[in-house]
Amino acid sequence: MDFKMIELGQEEFAFRNEENGMVNGEITWTQLADVMIIEHTYVNESMRNQGIAKKLVDRAVQYAREQGYKIEPVCSYVVAVFERSDEYEDVKV
């Protein structure tokens, strides 16, 4: 599944997968200097339990690493993913 980066305005961005005008999955953040504050992760009800939310987190982390950014999770899902694994230590604030 591909996620397209979208600028939402006023330093807000998202990675989103959309088909036929329907959002299948999305992760949103506010960019403050070199910190991505991840605020929301969404997966369409019909697409849940397929690991899409984790793929969204991994895509955001990949982007942060490419740009040299850190991530501050506010979204409860991302907080939980970060707490469960050491693989994100390099991007944590």
PyMOL Python script that loads the backbone (N, CA, C, O; Angstrom):
from pymol import cmd

cmd.read_pdbstr("""\
ATOM      1  N   MET A   1       0.855  -1.175   0.000  1.00  0.00           N
ATOM      2  CA  MET A   1       0.000   0.000   0.000  1.00  0.00           C
ATOM      3  C   MET A   1       0.896   1.231   0.000  1.00  0.00           C
ATOM      4  O   MET A   1       1.817   1.339   0.810  1.00  0.00           O
ATOM      5  N   ASP A   2       0.623   2.152  -0.908  1.00  0.00           N
ATOM      6  CA  ASP A   2       1.398   3.382  -1.013  1.00  0.00           C
ATOM      7  C   ASP A   2       0.729   4.509  -0.234  1.00  0.00           C
ATOM      8  O   ASP A   2      -0.497   4.610  -0.182  1.00  0.00           O
ATOM      9  N   PHE A   3       1.557   5.343   0.363  1.00  0.00           N
ATOM     10  CA  PHE A   3       1.056   6.494   1.107  1.00  0.00           C
ATOM     11  C   PHE A   3       1.631   7.759   0.481  1.00  0.00           C
ATOM     12  O   PHE A   3       2.846   7.904   0.349  1.00  0.00           O
ATOM     13  N   LYS A   4       0.757   8.657   0.103  1.00  0.00           N
ATOM     14  CA  LYS A   4       1.151   9.915  -0.529  1.00  0.00           C
ATOM     15  C   LYS A   4       1.257  10.995   0.548  1.00  0.00           C
ATOM     16  O   LYS A   4       0.386  11.123   1.408  1.00  0.00           O
ATOM     17  N   MET A   5       2.349  11.771   0.481  1.00  0.00           N
ATOM     18  CA  MET A   5       2.489  12.874   1.415  1.00  0.00           C
ATOM     19  C   MET A   5       1.638  14.036   0.925  1.00  0.00           C
ATOM     20  O   MET A   5       1.672  14.404  -0.249  1.00  0.00           O
ATOM     21  N   ILE A   6       0.879  14.600   1.848  1.00  0.00           N
ATOM     22  CA  ILE A   6      -0.034  15.691   1.540  1.00  0.00           C
ATOM     23  C   ILE A   6       0.225  16.836   2.509  1.00  0.00           C
ATOM     24  O   ILE A   6       0.360  16.618   3.713  1.00  0.00           O
ATOM     25  N   GLU A   7       0.295  18.059   1.982  1.00  0.00           N
ATOM     26  CA  GLU A   7       0.408  19.237   2.826  1.00  0.00           C
ATOM     27  C   GLU A   7      -1.000  19.717   3.136  1.00  0.00           C
ATOM     28  O   GLU A   7      -1.767  20.042   2.230  1.00  0.00           O
ATOM     29  N   LEU A   8      -1.337  19.761   4.422  1.00  0.00           N
ATOM     30  CA  LEU A   8      -2.675  20.157   4.850  1.00  0.00           C
ATOM     31  C   LEU A   8      -2.759  21.657   5.135  1.00  0.00           C
ATOM     32  O   LEU A   8      -3.854  22.206   5.258  1.00  0.00           O
ATOM     33  N   GLY A   9      -1.611  22.315   5.238  1.00  0.00           N
ATOM     34  CA  GLY A   9      -1.566  23.752   5.506  1.00  0.00           C
ATOM     35  C   GLY A   9      -1.120  24.047   6.917  1.00  0.00           C
ATOM     36  O   GLY A   9      -1.307  23.236   7.824  1.00  0.00           O
ATOM     37  N   GLN A  10      -0.527  25.216   7.098  1.00  0.00           N
ATOM     38  CA  GLN A  10      -0.067  25.698   8.403  1.00  0.00           C
ATOM     39  C   GLN A  10       0.803  24.674   9.121  1.00  0.00           C
ATOM     40  O   GLN A  10       0.570  24.343  10.283  1.00  0.00           O
ATOM     41  N   GLU A  11       1.810  24.179   8.405  1.00  0.00           N
ATOM     42  CA  GLU A  11       2.782  23.227   8.962  1.00  0.00           C
ATOM     43  C   GLU A  11       2.163  21.873   9.323  1.00  0.00           C
ATOM     44  O   GLU A  11       2.752  21.117  10.095  1.00  0.00           O
ATOM     45  N   GLU A  12       0.992  21.560   8.778  1.00  0.00           N
ATOM     46  CA  GLU A  12       0.360  20.258   9.010  1.00  0.00           C
ATOM     47  C   GLU A  12       0.480  19.415   7.749  1.00  0.00           C
ATOM     48  O   GLU A  12       0.257  19.887   6.634  1.00  0.00           O
ATOM     49  N   PHE A  13       0.841  18.141   7.965  1.00  0.00           N
ATOM     50  CA  PHE A  13       1.075  17.219   6.856  1.00  0.00           C
ATOM     51  C   PHE A  13       0.437  15.866   7.160  1.00  0.00           C
ATOM     52  O   PHE A  13       0.035  15.587   8.290  1.00  0.00           O
ATOM     53  N   ALA A  14       0.355  15.031   6.118  1.00  0.00           N
ATOM     54  CA  ALA A  14      -0.181  13.682   6.296  1.00  0.00           C
ATOM     55  C   ALA A  14       0.436  12.755   5.270  1.00  0.00           C
ATOM     56  O   ALA A  14       0.827  13.176   4.182  1.00  0.00           O
ATOM     57  N   PHE A  15       0.515  11.488   5.636  1.00  0.00           N
ATOM     58  CA  PHE A  15       0.703  10.415   4.669  1.00  0.00           C
ATOM     59  C   PHE A  15      -0.665   9.774   4.559  1.00  0.00           C
ATOM     60  O   PHE A  15      -1.283   9.438   5.569  1.00  0.00           O
ATOM     61  N   ARG A  16      -1.144   9.603   3.320  1.00  0.00           N
ATOM     62  CA  ARG A  16      -2.520   9.135   3.128  1.00  0.00           C
ATOM     63  C   ARG A  16      -2.576   8.145   1.974  1.00  0.00           C
ATOM     64  O   ARG A  16      -1.881   8.290   0.968  1.00  0.00           O
ATOM     65  N   ASN A  17      -3.422   7.137   2.147  1.00  0.00           N
ATOM     66  CA  ASN A  17      -3.790   6.240   1.054  1.00  0.00           C
ATOM     67  C   ASN A  17      -5.258   6.484   0.787  1.00  0.00           C
ATOM     68  O   ASN A  17      -6.097   6.379   1.682  1.00  0.00           O
ATOM     69  N   GLU A  18      -5.556   6.814  -0.463  1.00  0.00           N
ATOM     70  CA  GLU A  18      -6.920   7.157  -0.838  1.00  0.00           C
ATOM     71  C   GLU A  18      -7.257   6.479  -2.164  1.00  0.00           C
ATOM     72  O   GLU A  18      -6.448   6.473  -3.092  1.00  0.00           O
ATOM     73  N   GLU A  19      -8.449   5.913  -2.244  1.00  0.00           N
ATOM     74  CA  GLU A  19      -8.921   5.301  -3.482  1.00  0.00           C
ATOM     75  C   GLU A  19     -10.367   5.698  -3.707  1.00  0.00           C
ATOM     76  O   GLU A  19     -11.196   5.615  -2.800  1.00  0.00           O
ATOM     77  N   ASN A  20     -10.659   6.129  -4.920  1.00  0.00           N
ATOM     78  CA  ASN A  20     -12.024   6.517  -5.293  1.00  0.00           C
ATOM     79  C   ASN A  20     -12.623   7.528  -4.317  1.00  0.00           C
ATOM     80  O   ASN A  20     -13.803   7.451  -3.976  1.00  0.00           O
ATOM     81  N   GLY A  21     -11.797   8.472  -3.873  1.00  0.00           N
ATOM     82  CA  GLY A  21     -12.265   9.515  -2.972  1.00  0.00           C
ATOM     83  C   GLY A  21     -12.452   9.076  -1.529  1.00  0.00           C
ATOM     84  O   GLY A  21     -12.920   9.855  -0.699  1.00  0.00           O
ATOM     85  N   MET A  22     -12.089   7.827  -1.222  1.00  0.00           N
ATOM     86  CA  MET A  22     -12.248   7.308   0.136  1.00  0.00           C
ATOM     87  C   MET A  22     -10.864   7.131   0.772  1.00  0.00           C
ATOM     88  O   MET A  22      -9.977   6.517   0.181  1.00  0.00           O
ATOM     89  N   VAL A  23     -10.692   7.671   1.971  1.00  0.00           N
ATOM     90  CA  VAL A  23      -9.427   7.532   2.683  1.00  0.00           C
ATOM     91  C   VAL A  23      -9.379   6.157   3.332  1.00  0.00           C
ATOM     92  O   VAL A  23     -10.237   5.808   4.143  1.00  0.00           O
ATOM     93  N   ASN A  24      -8.357   5.377   2.960  1.00  0.00           N
ATOM     94  CA  ASN A  24      -8.171   4.053   3.560  1.00  0.00           C
ATOM     95  C   ASN A  24      -7.342   4.125   4.826  1.00  0.00           C
ATOM     96  O   ASN A  24      -7.574   3.378   5.776  1.00  0.00           O
ATOM     97  N   GLY A  25      -6.366   5.035   4.835  1.00  0.00           N
ATOM     98  CA  GLY A  25      -5.507   5.191   5.998  1.00  0.00           C
ATOM     99  C   GLY A  25      -4.777   6.515   5.940  1.00  0.00           C
ATOM    100  O   GLY A  25      -4.485   7.039   4.865  1.00  0.00           O
ATOM    101  N   GLU A  26      -4.483   7.054   7.132  1.00  0.00           N
ATOM    102  CA  GLU A  26      -3.843   8.362   7.190  1.00  0.00           C
ATOM    103  C   GLU A  26      -3.154   8.546   8.534  1.00  0.00           C
ATOM    104  O   GLU A  26      -3.656   8.112   9.571  1.00  0.00           O
ATOM    105  N   ILE A  27      -1.989   9.199   8.498  1.00  0.00           N
ATOM    106  CA  ILE A  27      -1.306   9.620   9.709  1.00  0.00           C
ATOM    107  C   ILE A  27      -0.985  11.100   9.528  1.00  0.00           C
ATOM    108  O   ILE A  27      -0.462  11.502   8.488  1.00  0.00           O
ATOM    109  N   THR A  28      -1.297  11.911  10.539  1.00  0.00           N
ATOM    110  CA  THR A  28      -1.122  13.359  10.413  1.00  0.00           C
ATOM    111  C   THR A  28      -0.173  13.881  11.480  1.00  0.00           C
ATOM    112  O   THR A  28      -0.079  13.334  12.579  1.00  0.00           O
ATOM    113  N   TRP A  29       0.528  14.952  11.129  1.00  0.00           N
ATOM    114  CA  TRP A  29       1.442  15.575  12.077  1.00  0.00           C
ATOM    115  C   TRP A  29       1.576  17.060  11.807  1.00  0.00           C
ATOM    116  O   TRP A  29       1.277  17.553  10.720  1.00  0.00           O
ATOM    117  N   THR A  30       2.035  17.753  12.834  1.00  0.00           N
ATOM    118  CA  THR A  30       2.412  19.155  12.732  1.00  0.00           C
ATOM    119  C   THR A  30       3.929  19.205  12.789  1.00  0.00           C
ATOM    120  O   THR A  30       4.547  18.578  13.650  1.00  0.00           O
ATOM    121  N   GLN A  31       4.525  19.951  11.873  1.00  0.00           N
ATOM    122  CA  GLN A  31       5.974  20.075  11.813  1.00  0.00           C
ATOM    123  C   GLN A  31       6.405  21.316  12.576  1.00  0.00           C
ATOM    124  O   GLN A  31       6.032  22.432  12.215  1.00  0.00           O
ATOM    125  N   LEU A  32       7.187  21.125  13.624  1.00  0.00           N
ATOM    126  CA  LEU A  32       7.755  22.239  14.398  1.00  0.00           C
ATOM    127  C   LEU A  32       9.265  22.116  14.337  1.00  0.00           C
ATOM    128  O   LEU A  32       9.860  21.307  15.049  1.00  0.00           O
ATOM    129  N   ALA A  33       9.884  22.924  13.482  1.00  0.00           N
ATOM    130  CA  ALA A  33      11.325  22.855  13.229  1.00  0.00           C
ATOM    131  C   ALA A  33      11.676  21.429  12.806  1.00  0.00           C
ATOM    132  O   ALA A  33      11.202  20.961  11.771  1.00  0.00           O
ATOM    133  N   ASP A  34      12.504  20.729  13.595  1.00  0.00           N
ATOM    134  CA  ASP A  34      12.898  19.368  13.210  1.00  0.00           C
ATOM    135  C   ASP A  34      12.147  18.296  14.007  1.00  0.00           C
ATOM    136  O   ASP A  34      12.643  17.182  14.175  1.00  0.00           O
ATOM    137  N   VAL A  35      10.954  18.637  14.494  1.00  0.00           N
ATOM    138  CA  VAL A  35      10.138  17.683  15.258  1.00  0.00           C
ATOM    139  C   VAL A  35       8.779  17.496  14.582  1.00  0.00           C
ATOM    140  O   VAL A  35       8.070  18.460  14.293  1.00  0.00           O
ATOM    141  N   MET A  36       8.443  16.243  14.343  1.00  0.00           N
ATOM    142  CA  MET A  36       7.122  15.877  13.825  1.00  0.00           C
ATOM    143  C   MET A  36       6.249  15.516  15.027  1.00  0.00           C
ATOM    144  O   MET A  36       6.534  14.546  15.729  1.00  0.00           O
ATOM    145  N   ILE A  37       5.208  16.273  15.263  1.00  0.00           N
ATOM    146  CA  ILE A  37       4.291  15.959  16.354  1.00  0.00           C
ATOM    147  C   ILE A  37       3.132  15.185  15.737  1.00  0.00           C
ATOM    148  O   ILE A  37       2.234  15.766  15.127  1.00  0.00           O
ATOM    149  N   ILE A  38       3.166  13.872  15.904  1.00  0.00           N
ATOM    150  CA  ILE A  38       2.150  13.012  15.284  1.00  0.00           C
ATOM    151  C   ILE A  38       0.906  13.029  16.153  1.00  0.00           C
ATOM    152  O   ILE A  38       0.928  12.639  17.320  1.00  0.00           O
ATOM    153  N   GLU A  39      -0.183  13.495  15.546  1.00  0.00           N
ATOM    154  CA  GLU A  39      -1.415  13.751  16.287  1.00  0.00           C
ATOM    155  C   GLU A  39      -2.522  12.735  16.058  1.00  0.00           C
ATOM    156  O   GLU A  39      -3.387  12.551  16.915  1.00  0.00           O
ATOM    157  N   HIS A  40      -2.499  12.069  14.895  1.00  0.00           N
ATOM    158  CA  HIS A  40      -3.664  11.251  14.568  1.00  0.00           C
ATOM    159  C   HIS A  40      -3.282  10.148  13.591  1.00  0.00           C
ATOM    160  O   HIS A  40      -2.536  10.371  12.637  1.00  0.00           O
ATOM    161  N   THR A  41      -3.801   8.963  13.844  1.00  0.00           N
ATOM    162  CA  THR A  41      -3.679   7.845  12.917  1.00  0.00           C
ATOM    163  C   THR A  41      -5.086   7.323  12.675  1.00  0.00           C
ATOM    164  O   THR A  41      -5.847   7.090  13.614  1.00  0.00           O
ATOM    165  N   TYR A  42      -5.422   7.141  11.400  1.00  0.00           N
ATOM    166  CA  TYR A  42      -6.770   6.701  11.039  1.00  0.00           C
ATOM    167  C   TYR A  42      -6.671   5.578  10.010  1.00  0.00           C
ATOM    168  O   TYR A  42      -5.886   5.651   9.065  1.00  0.00           O
ATOM    169  N   VAL A  43      -7.483   4.533  10.211  1.00  0.00           N
ATOM    170  CA  VAL A  43      -7.646   3.471   9.224  1.00  0.00           C
ATOM    171  C   VAL A  43      -9.142   3.244   9.053  1.00  0.00           C
ATOM    172  O   VAL A  43      -9.879   3.070  10.024  1.00  0.00           O
ATOM    173  N   ASN A  44      -9.573   3.252   7.793  1.00  0.00           N
ATOM    174  CA  ASN A  44     -10.981   3.014   7.478  1.00  0.00           C
ATOM    175  C   ASN A  44     -11.426   1.699   8.096  1.00  0.00           C
ATOM    176  O   ASN A  44     -10.695   0.709   8.064  1.00  0.00           O
ATOM    177  N   GLU A  45     -12.614   1.693   8.652  1.00  0.00           N
ATOM    178  CA  GLU A  45     -13.129   0.515   9.348  1.00  0.00           C
ATOM    179  C   GLU A  45     -13.038  -0.755   8.500  1.00  0.00           C
ATOM    180  O   GLU A  45     -12.746  -1.830   9.024  1.00  0.00           O
ATOM    181  N   SER A  46     -13.286  -0.637   7.202  1.00  0.00           N
ATOM    182  CA  SER A  46     -13.260  -1.811   6.314  1.00  0.00           C
ATOM    183  C   SER A  46     -11.839  -2.326   6.080  1.00  0.00           C
ATOM    184  O   SER A  46     -11.663  -3.423   5.550  1.00  0.00           O
ATOM    185  N   MET A  47     -10.835  -1.557   6.464  1.00  0.00           N
ATOM    186  CA  MET A  47      -9.439  -1.922   6.220  1.00  0.00           C
ATOM    187  C   MET A  47      -8.693  -2.276   7.506  1.00  0.00           C
ATOM    188  O   MET A  47      -7.494  -2.555   7.462  1.00  0.00           O
ATOM    189  N   ARG A  48      -9.372  -2.270   8.636  1.00  0.00           N
ATOM    190  CA  ARG A  48      -8.703  -2.505   9.922  1.00  0.00           C
ATOM    191  C   ARG A  48      -8.237  -3.949  10.077  1.00  0.00           C
ATOM    192  O   ARG A  48      -8.685  -4.851   9.370  1.00  0.00           O
ATOM    193  N   ASN A  49      -7.332  -4.132  11.018  1.00  0.00           N
ATOM    194  CA  ASN A  49      -6.753  -5.443  11.346  1.00  0.00           C
ATOM    195  C   ASN A  49      -5.941  -6.032  10.197  1.00  0.00           C
ATOM    196  O   ASN A  49      -5.858  -7.250  10.042  1.00  0.00           O
ATOM    197  N   GLN A  50      -5.346  -5.156   9.396  1.00  0.00           N
ATOM    198  CA  GLN A  50      -4.473  -5.592   8.304  1.00  0.00           C
ATOM    199  C   GLN A  50      -3.065  -5.016   8.452  1.00  0.00           C
ATOM    200  O   GLN A  50      -2.240  -5.149   7.548  1.00  0.00           O
ATOM    201  N   GLY A  51      -2.790  -4.378   9.589  1.00  0.00           N
ATOM    202  CA  GLY A  51      -1.469  -3.817   9.838  1.00  0.00           C
ATOM    203  C   GLY A  51      -1.225  -2.472   9.179  1.00  0.00           C
ATOM    204  O   GLY A  51      -0.082  -2.019   9.108  1.00  0.00           O
ATOM    205  N   ILE A  52      -2.272  -1.828   8.699  1.00  0.00           N
ATOM    206  CA  ILE A  52      -2.118  -0.560   7.987  1.00  0.00           C
ATOM    207  C   ILE A  52      -1.651   0.555   8.927  1.00  0.00           C
ATOM    208  O   ILE A  52      -0.808   1.366   8.544  1.00  0.00           O
ATOM    209  N   ALA A  53      -2.178   0.604  10.130  1.00  0.00           N
ATOM    210  CA  ALA A  53      -1.762   1.650  11.078  1.00  0.00           C
ATOM    211  C   ALA A  53      -0.267   1.548  11.358  1.00  0.00           C
ATOM    212  O   ALA A  53       0.419   2.568  11.415  1.00  0.00           O
ATOM    213  N   LYS A  54       0.236   0.356  11.530  1.00  0.00           N
ATOM    214  CA  LYS A  54       1.681   0.152  11.765  1.00  0.00           C
ATOM    215  C   LYS A  54       2.475   0.577  10.538  1.00  0.00           C
ATOM    216  O   LYS A  54       3.544   1.172  10.672  1.00  0.00           O
ATOM    217  N   LYS A  55       1.969   0.281   9.346  1.00  0.00           N
ATOM    218  CA  LYS A  55       2.649   0.712   8.126  1.00  0.00           C
ATOM    219  C   LYS A  55       2.696   2.234   8.031  1.00  0.00           C
ATOM    220  O   LYS A  55       3.680   2.797   7.551  1.00  0.00           O
ATOM    221  N   LEU A  56       1.646   2.893   8.482  1.00  0.00           N
ATOM    222  CA  LEU A  56       1.628   4.354   8.501  1.00  0.00           C
ATOM    223  C   LEU A  56       2.686   4.899   9.458  1.00  0.00           C
ATOM    224  O   LEU A  56       3.399   5.848   9.130  1.00  0.00           O
ATOM    225  N   VAL A  57       2.783   4.301  10.627  1.00  0.00           N
ATOM    226  CA  VAL A  57       3.804   4.715  11.592  1.00  0.00           C
ATOM    227  C   VAL A  57       5.188   4.506  10.986  1.00  0.00           C
ATOM    228  O   VAL A  57       6.048   5.384  11.064  1.00  0.00           O
ATOM    229  N   ASP A  58       5.395   3.341  10.383  1.00  0.00           N
ATOM    230  CA  ASP A  58       6.698   3.056   9.792  1.00  0.00           C
ATOM    231  C   ASP A  58       7.034   4.023   8.659  1.00  0.00           C
ATOM    232  O   ASP A  58       8.196   4.393   8.488  1.00  0.00           O
ATOM    233  N   ARG A  59       6.036   4.434   7.888  1.00  0.00           N
ATOM    234  CA  ARG A  59       6.274   5.398   6.802  1.00  0.00           C
ATOM    235  C   ARG A  59       6.662   6.765   7.378  1.00  0.00           C
ATOM    236  O   ARG A  59       7.568   7.423   6.866  1.00  0.00           O
ATOM    237  N   ALA A  60       5.983   7.183   8.431  1.00  0.00           N
ATOM    238  CA  ALA A  60       6.317   8.456   9.076  1.00  0.00           C
ATOM    239  C   ALA A  60       7.721   8.397   9.668  1.00  0.00           C
ATOM    240  O   ALA A  60       8.475   9.365   9.566  1.00  0.00           O
ATOM    241  N   VAL A  61       8.076   7.290  10.277  1.00  0.00           N
ATOM    242  CA  VAL A  61       9.411   7.123  10.858  1.00  0.00           C
ATOM    243  C   VAL A  61      10.464   7.134   9.749  1.00  0.00           C
ATOM    244  O   VAL A  61      11.518   7.750   9.906  1.00  0.00           O
ATOM    245  N   GLN A  62      10.195   6.471   8.650  1.00  0.00           N
ATOM    246  CA  GLN A  62      11.118   6.474   7.515  1.00  0.00           C
ATOM    247  C   GLN A  62      11.362   7.910   7.034  1.00  0.00           C
ATOM    248  O   GLN A  62      12.501   8.302   6.781  1.00  0.00           O
ATOM    249  N   TYR A  63      10.292   8.680   6.911  1.00  0.00           N
ATOM    250  CA  TYR A  63      10.403  10.073   6.491  1.00  0.00           C
ATOM    251  C   TYR A  63      11.228  10.880   7.502  1.00  0.00           C
ATOM    252  O   TYR A  63      12.091  11.668   7.115  1.00  0.00           O
ATOM    253  N   ALA A  64      10.960  10.681   8.786  1.00  0.00           N
ATOM    254  CA  ALA A  64      11.714  11.393   9.826  1.00  0.00           C
ATOM    255  C   ALA A  64      13.200  11.074   9.722  1.00  0.00           C
ATOM    256  O   ALA A  64      14.037  11.971   9.828  1.00  0.00           O
ATOM    257  N   ARG A  65      13.530   9.821   9.520  1.00  0.00           N
ATOM    258  CA  ARG A  65      14.939   9.428   9.390  1.00  0.00           C
ATOM    259  C   ARG A  65      15.570  10.063   8.156  1.00  0.00           C
ATOM    260  O   ARG A  65      16.699  10.549   8.214  1.00  0.00           O
ATOM    261  N   GLU A  66      14.845  10.060   7.041  1.00  0.00           N
ATOM    262  CA  GLU A  66      15.370  10.653   5.802  1.00  0.00           C
ATOM    263  C   GLU A  66      15.663  12.139   5.969  1.00  0.00           C
ATOM    264  O   GLU A  66      16.628  12.654   5.404  1.00  0.00           O
ATOM    265  N   GLN A  67      14.831  12.824   6.742  1.00  0.00           N
ATOM    266  CA  GLN A  67      14.950  14.268   6.914  1.00  0.00           C
ATOM    267  C   GLN A  67      15.782  14.675   8.129  1.00  0.00           C
ATOM    268  O   GLN A  67      16.096  15.853   8.298  1.00  0.00           O
ATOM    269  N   GLY A  68      16.139  13.713   8.972  1.00  0.00           N
ATOM    270  CA  GLY A  68      16.869  14.023  10.195  1.00  0.00           C
ATOM    271  C   GLY A  68      15.976  14.610  11.276  1.00  0.00           C
ATOM    272  O   GLY A  68      16.442  15.380  12.116  1.00  0.00           O
ATOM    273  N   TYR A  69      14.696  14.253  11.261  1.00  0.00           N
ATOM    274  CA  TYR A  69      13.720  14.759  12.228  1.00  0.00           C
ATOM    275  C   TYR A  69      13.565  13.815  13.407  1.00  0.00           C
ATOM    276  O   TYR A  69      13.954  12.648  13.348  1.00  0.00           O
ATOM    277  N   LYS A  70      12.993  14.339  14.469  1.00  0.00           N
ATOM    278  CA  LYS A  70      12.565  13.551  15.627  1.00  0.00           C
ATOM    279  C   LYS A  70      11.042  13.503  15.615  1.00  0.00           C
ATOM    280  O   LYS A  70      10.389  14.296  14.936  1.00  0.00           O
ATOM    281  N   ILE A  71      10.490  12.573  16.368  1.00  0.00           N
ATOM    282  CA  ILE A  71       9.036  12.416  16.439  1.00  0.00           C
ATOM    283  C   ILE A  71       8.582  12.502  17.883  1.00  0.00           C
ATOM    284  O   ILE A  71       9.143  11.857  18.769  1.00  0.00           O
ATOM    285  N   GLU A  72       7.559  13.306  18.101  1.00  0.00           N
ATOM    286  CA  GLU A  72       6.878  13.358  19.393  1.00  0.00           C
ATOM    287  C   GLU A  72       5.454  12.850  19.172  1.00  0.00           C
ATOM    288  O   GLU A  72       4.628  13.555  18.593  1.00  0.00           O
ATOM    289  N   PRO A  73       5.164  11.632  19.630  1.00  0.00           N
ATOM    290  CA  PRO A  73       3.815  11.101  19.418  1.00  0.00           C
ATOM    291  C   PRO A  73       2.810  11.659  20.425  1.00  0.00           C
ATOM    292  O   PRO A  73       3.051  11.653  21.632  1.00  0.00           O
ATOM    293  N   VAL A  74       1.703  12.131  19.915  1.00  0.00           N
ATOM    294  CA  VAL A  74       0.575  12.554  20.743  1.00  0.00           C
ATOM    295  C   VAL A  74      -0.560  11.548  20.554  1.00  0.00           C
ATOM    296  O   VAL A  74      -1.323  11.276  21.481  1.00  0.00           O
ATOM    297  N   CYS A  75      -0.659  11.007  19.351  1.00  0.00           N
ATOM    298  CA  CYS A  75      -1.650   9.975  19.029  1.00  0.00           C
ATOM    299  C   CYS A  75      -1.415   8.754  19.929  1.00  0.00           C
ATOM    300  O   CYS A  75      -0.293   8.256  20.021  1.00  0.00           O
ATOM    301  N   SER A  76      -2.454   8.284  20.576  1.00  0.00           N
ATOM    302  CA  SER A  76      -2.320   7.169  21.529  1.00  0.00           C
ATOM    303  C   SER A  76      -1.790   5.901  20.853  1.00  0.00           C
ATOM    304  O   SER A  76      -1.050   5.140  21.477  1.00  0.00           O
ATOM    305  N   TYR A  77      -2.150   5.663  19.604  1.00  0.00           N
ATOM    306  CA  TYR A  77      -1.656   4.478  18.901  1.00  0.00           C
ATOM    307  C   TYR A  77      -0.142   4.563  18.706  1.00  0.00           C
ATOM    308  O   TYR A  77       0.575   3.595  18.956  1.00  0.00           O
ATOM    309  N   VAL A  78       0.333   5.712  18.265  1.00  0.00           N
ATOM    310  CA  VAL A  78       1.769   5.875  18.024  1.00  0.00           C
ATOM    311  C   VAL A  78       2.539   5.811  19.340  1.00  0.00           C
ATOM    312  O   VAL A  78       3.623   5.231  19.391  1.00  0.00           O
ATOM    313  N   VAL A  79       1.998   6.393  20.395  1.00  0.00           N
ATOM    314  CA  VAL A  79       2.621   6.289  21.717  1.00  0.00           C
ATOM    315  C   VAL A  79       2.800   4.813  22.080  1.00  0.00           C
ATOM    316  O   VAL A  79       3.875   4.409  22.520  1.00  0.00           O
ATOM    317  N   ALA A  80       1.762   4.019  21.898  1.00  0.00           N
ATOM    318  CA  ALA A  80       1.813   2.590  22.239  1.00  0.00           C
ATOM    319  C   ALA A  80       2.838   1.852  21.384  1.00  0.00           C
ATOM    320  O   ALA A  80       3.589   1.027  21.904  1.00  0.00           O
ATOM    321  N   VAL A  81       2.882   2.130  20.093  1.00  0.00           N
ATOM    322  CA  VAL A  81       3.851   1.478  19.204  1.00  0.00           C
ATOM    323  C   VAL A  81       5.270   1.825  19.634  1.00  0.00           C
ATOM    324  O   VAL A  81       6.132   0.948  19.684  1.00  0.00           O
ATOM    325  N   PHE A  82       5.519   3.085  19.944  1.00  0.00           N
ATOM    326  CA  PHE A  82       6.851   3.508  20.377  1.00  0.00           C
ATOM    327  C   PHE A  82       7.241   2.850  21.695  1.00  0.00           C
ATOM    328  O   PHE A  82       8.406   2.505  21.894  1.00  0.00           O
ATOM    329  N   GLU A  83       6.283   2.673  22.593  1.00  0.00           N
ATOM    330  CA  GLU A  83       6.585   2.061  23.898  1.00  0.00           C
ATOM    331  C   GLU A  83       6.868   0.567  23.780  1.00  0.00           C
ATOM    332  O   GLU A  83       7.619   0.015  24.584  1.00  0.00           O
ATOM    333  N   ARG A  84       6.276  -0.091  22.788  1.00  0.00           N
ATOM    334  CA  ARG A  84       6.425  -1.540  22.636  1.00  0.00           C
ATOM    335  C   ARG A  84       7.702  -1.976  21.940  1.00  0.00           C
ATOM    336  O   ARG A  84       8.061  -3.152  21.993  1.00  0.00           O
ATOM    337  N   SER A  85       8.397  -1.046  21.287  1.00  0.00           N
ATOM    338  CA  SER A  85       9.541  -1.458  20.490  1.00  0.00           C
ATOM    339  C   SER A  85      10.707  -0.487  20.634  1.00  0.00           C
ATOM    340  O   SER A  85      10.520   0.722  20.776  1.00  0.00           O
ATOM    341  N   ASP A  86      11.913  -1.046  20.594  1.00  0.00           N
ATOM    342  CA  ASP A  86      13.125  -0.237  20.648  1.00  0.00           C
ATOM    343  C   ASP A  86      13.552   0.250  19.261  1.00  0.00           C
ATOM    344  O   ASP A  86      14.486   1.043  19.149  1.00  0.00           O
ATOM    345  N   GLU A  87      12.881  -0.215  18.208  1.00  0.00           N
ATOM    346  CA  GLU A  87      13.319   0.117  16.849  1.00  0.00           C
ATOM    347  C   GLU A  87      13.136   1.591  16.488  1.00  0.00           C
ATOM    348  O   GLU A  87      13.614   2.037  15.446  1.00  0.00           O
ATOM    349  N   TYR A  88      12.442   2.354  17.350  1.00  0.00           N
ATOM    350  CA  TYR A  88      12.184   3.761  17.061  1.00  0.00           C
ATOM    351  C   TYR A  88      12.988   4.708  17.950  1.00  0.00           C
ATOM    352  O   TYR A  88      12.765   5.919  17.922  1.00  0.00           O
ATOM    353  N   GLU A  89      13.914   4.174  18.731  1.00  0.00           N
ATOM    354  CA  GLU A  89      14.683   4.979  19.678  1.00  0.00           C
ATOM    355  C   GLU A  89      15.382   6.163  19.010  1.00  0.00           C
ATOM    356  O   GLU A  89      15.489   7.235  19.604  1.00  0.00           O
ATOM    357  N   ASP A  90      15.857   5.974  17.783  1.00  0.00           N
ATOM    358  CA  ASP A  90      16.625   7.022  17.114  1.00  0.00           C
ATOM    359  C   ASP A  90      15.785   8.220  16.696  1.00  0.00           C
ATOM    360  O   ASP A  90      16.334   9.284  16.411  1.00  0.00           O
ATOM    361  N   VAL A  91      14.470   8.070  16.653  1.00  0.00           N
ATOM    362  CA  VAL A  91      13.619   9.206  16.243  1.00  0.00           C
ATOM    363  C   VAL A  91      12.814   9.793  17.392  1.00  0.00           C
ATOM    364  O   VAL A  91      12.141  10.809  17.218  1.00  0.00           O
ATOM    365  N   LYS A  92      12.872   9.175  18.551  1.00  0.00           N
ATOM    366  CA  LYS A  92      12.135   9.703  19.698  1.00  0.00           C
ATOM    367  C   LYS A  92      12.716  11.021  20.174  1.00  0.00           C
ATOM    368  O   LYS A  92      13.931  11.216  20.162  1.00  0.00           O
ATOM    369  N   VAL A  93      11.844  11.920  20.592  1.00  0.00           N
ATOM    370  CA  VAL A  93      12.284  13.219  21.143  1.00  0.00           C
ATOM    371  C   VAL A  93      12.906  12.971  22.500  1.00  0.00           C
ATOM    372  O   VAL A  93      13.349  13.913  23.157  1.00  0.00           O
TER     373      VAL A  93
END
""", "prot")
cmd.dss("prot")
cmd.show_as("cartoon", "prot")
cmd.util.cbc("prot")
cmd.orient("prot")
